Amino acid sequence: MDILLIAGLWLDGSAWDGVVPALEELGHRPVALTLPGQGDGAASATLEDQVAAVLAAVDAAPEKPMVVGHSAACTLAWLAADARPERVAKVALVGGFPSADGQPYADFFETRDGVMPFPGWGPFEGPDSADLDEDTRGRIASAAIPVPERVAKGTVRLKDERRFDVPMLLVCPEFTTTQARDWIDAGDVPEATRIRHLDLVDIDSGHWPMLTEPVELARLLAAAAADA
């Protein structure tokens, strides 16, 4: 299956370097996307630019792809399902949930000079980063790409109710499937409450399993693709 991989904030397509060959060995065709403003030098990129890049990849896939979003980019994967419900075979969300219509995309941290820089490890202490050694922390921080403000503060627009027919897999790293179910049942994740085909799976990692558990993450994604 064609599998589109979208990394979260501050990351480019190289975040999936360990996952891509593992998926290829399992018989899939992974494509790691580098988003406008997150790897191509376009500091003025907008959320709409990033959505357009994802949709271009969906449209270019020879068969219906599974779209994988990590962290904030879970919303990008879901926006693809909204815009192309007939073309997306499945979405897999790693360490995050889709934002609802009208919400800001990722207005989480301070912006400066038109971008949202990586805030350091303070906000991620605890389960998010417990599995990262100092070398990996250093590599992530040094390679972090400031996110354009017009991406982070862009408004999510969802329009097509058919998105709820697209199957969804939630990969739960720093939180458990039980916690995710509780949040969904409590109405804290409005979009997920309406999914007609929802599966959840645990992975023993922090917030960045593509870096710390790439082979296991590839295995879980391959299993999800087989069920699409």
C-alpha positions in Angstrom: 0.0 0.0 0.0 1.0 3.6 -0.5 1.7 5.1 2.9 2.1 8.9 3.3 4.1 9.9 6.4 3.7 13.4 7.9 5.9 14.4 10.8 4.8 16.8 13.5 6.0 20.3 14.5 9.7 21.2 13.9 10.4 18.0 11.9 10.9 17.3 8.2 10.6 14.1 6.2 13.9 12.8 7.6 12.1 12.0 10.9 10.8 8.8 9.2 14.2 7.6 8.0 14.0 4.5 10.3 10.4 3.8 9.4 10.6 4.0 5.6 13.0 1.0 5.1 11.1 -1.1 7.6 7.8 -0.5 5.8 9.5 -1.2 2.5 10.7 -4.6 3.8 7.1 -5.3 4.7 6.0 -4.7 1.1 4.6 -1.2 1.3 5.4 2.0 -0.6 6.1 4.7 2.0 6.6 8.4 1.1 7.9 10.7 3.8 6.6 14.2 3.2 8.6 17.4 3.8 6.0 20.2 4.3 6.1 23.8 3.1 7.8 25.7 5.9 9.2 22.6 7.6 12.2 21.7 5.5 12.0 23.7 2.3 13.0 27.1 3.7 9.5 28.7 3.1 9.2 30.6 6.3 6.1 32.4 5.0 4.2 29.1 4.4 0.6 28.8 5.6 -1.5 25.9 6.9 -3.3 26.0 3.6 0.1 25.4 1.9 0.8 22.4 4.0 -2.7 21.0 3.4 -2.2 21.5 -0.3 1.1 19.6 -0.2 -0.5 16.6 1.6 -3.4 16.6 -0.9 -1.0 16.7 -3.8 0.7 13.6 -2.4 -2.7 11.9 -2.0 -3.6 12.7 -5.6 -0.3 11.5 -6.9 -0.5 8.1 -5.2 -1.3 5.3 -7.7 -3.7 3.7 -5.3 -5.7 4.9 -2.3 -3.0 5.7 0.4 -3.0 5.4 4.1 -2.2 8.8 5.5 -0.1 8.9 8.7 0.1 12.0 10.9 2.3 12.4 13.9 1.5 14.8 16.8 0.1 18.1 15.5 0.2 16.6 11.9 -2.6 14.2 13.0 -4.8 17.1 12.0 -3.2 17.3 8.6 -3.9 13.7 8.0 -7.5 14.2 9.0 -7.8 17.3 6.8 -6.7 15.0 3.9 -9.5 12.6 4.8 -12.0 15.5 4.9 -10.9 16.9 1.5 -10.5 13.4 -0.2 -12.7 11.0 1.6 -13.0 8.9 -1.5 -9.2 8.8 -2.1 -7.9 8.1 1.5 -8.0 4.5 2.4 -7.3 5.0 6.1 -5.7 7.5 8.5 -3.2 6.5 11.2 -2.6 9.1 14.0 0.5 8.7 16.1 0.6 10.5 19.4 -2.1 13.0 18.7 -5.8 13.6 17.8 -7.4 15.7 15.1 -8.4 19.2 15.9 -12.1 20.2 15.3 -13.4 22.7 12.8 -12.6 26.3 13.7 -9.8 25.5 16.1 -6.2 26.8 15.6 -3.9 24.2 14.1 -1.0 24.2 16.6 -0.9 27.5 18.5 0.9 25.9 21.4 4.0 28.0 22.0 5.3 31.5 21.7 6.0 32.8 18.2 8.9 35.2 17.5 9.7 37.0 14.2 7.0 35.1 12.4 7.9 31.6 13.5 7.3 29.2 16.4 10.8 27.9 17.4 11.3 24.6 19.3 10.7 25.6 23.0 13.3 23.3 24.4 12.7 20.1 26.4 11.0 21.7 29.4 7.4 21.3 28.1 8.1 17.7 27.2 9.6 16.4 30.4 7.9 13.2 31.6 6.3 10.5 29.5 6.8 12.5 26.2 10.6 12.3 26.4 11.4 9.6 29.0 12.8 7.3 26.3 15.1 9.8 24.7 18.7 9.8 25.6 20.8 12.9 25.6 22.2 12.3 22.2 18.8 11.9 20.6 17.5 15.0 22.4 20.4 17.0 21.1 19.9 15.8 17.6 16.2 16.6 17.6 16.8 20.1 19.1 19.6 21.0 16.7 17.7 19.9 13.7 14.4 21.5 14.8 12.9 23.7 12.1 10.9 26.7 13.4 7.3 26.4 12.3 5.9 29.4 10.4 3.4 31.4 12.5 0.8 31.2 9.7 0.9 27.4 10.0 0.8 27.2 13.7 -2.0 29.8 14.0 -3.9 28.7 10.9 -7.6 27.8 11.4 -8.7 24.2 10.8 -11.6 24.0 8.3 -13.5 20.7 8.0 -16.4 20.4 5.6 -17.2 16.9 4.4 -19.1 14.6 6.8 -17.9 11.6 4.7 -14.6 11.9 6.6 -16.2 9.9 9.4 -16.4 7.0 7.0 -12.6 6.9 6.6 -11.2 4.3 9.0 -8.9 5.6 11.7 -6.1 4.0 13.8 -4.9 5.8 16.9 -1.3 4.8 17.8 -0.9 5.6 21.5 2.8 6.2 22.6 3.1 8.4 25.7 -0.5 7.8 26.7 -2.4 4.5 26.7 -5.3 3.2 24.7 -7.3 3.2 27.9 -6.6 6.9 28.4 -7.4 7.7 24.8 -10.7 5.8 25.1 -11.6 7.7 28.2 -10.9 11.1 26.5 -13.0 10.1 23.5 -15.8 8.9 25.7 -15.7 12.1 27.7 -16.1 14.2 24.5 -12.6 15.7 24.7 -11.9 14.6 21.2 -15.0 15.6 19.2 -13.9 14.3 15.8 -12.9 10.9 17.1 -16.3 10.4 18.8 -18.0 10.2 15.3 -15.5 7.9 13.6 -17.4 4.8 12.4 -14.3 2.6 12.2 -11.8 3.4 15.0 -9.0 1.2 16.3 -6.5 1.9 19.0 -3.1 0.3 19.6 -0.4 0.9 22.2 3.3 1.4 21.5 5.9 1.4 24.3 7.6 4.7 23.6 7.5 8.4 24.2 6.1 11.0 21.9 8.5 10.3 19.0 8.2 6.6 18.3 9.5 7.0 14.7 12.8 7.9 16.2 13.0 5.5 19.2 10.8 2.5 17.9 10.8 2.8 14.1 10.6 -0.9 13.4 7.7 -1.5 15.8 5.9 1.6 14.5 6.4 0.3 11.0 4.9 -3.1 12.1 1.9 -1.4 13.5 1.3 0.7 10.5 1.8 -2.3 8.2 -0.8 -4.2 10.2 -3.2 -1.2 9.9 -2.6 -1.0 6.1 -3.4 -4.7 5.8 -6.9 -4.1 7.3 -7.6 -1.0 5.1 
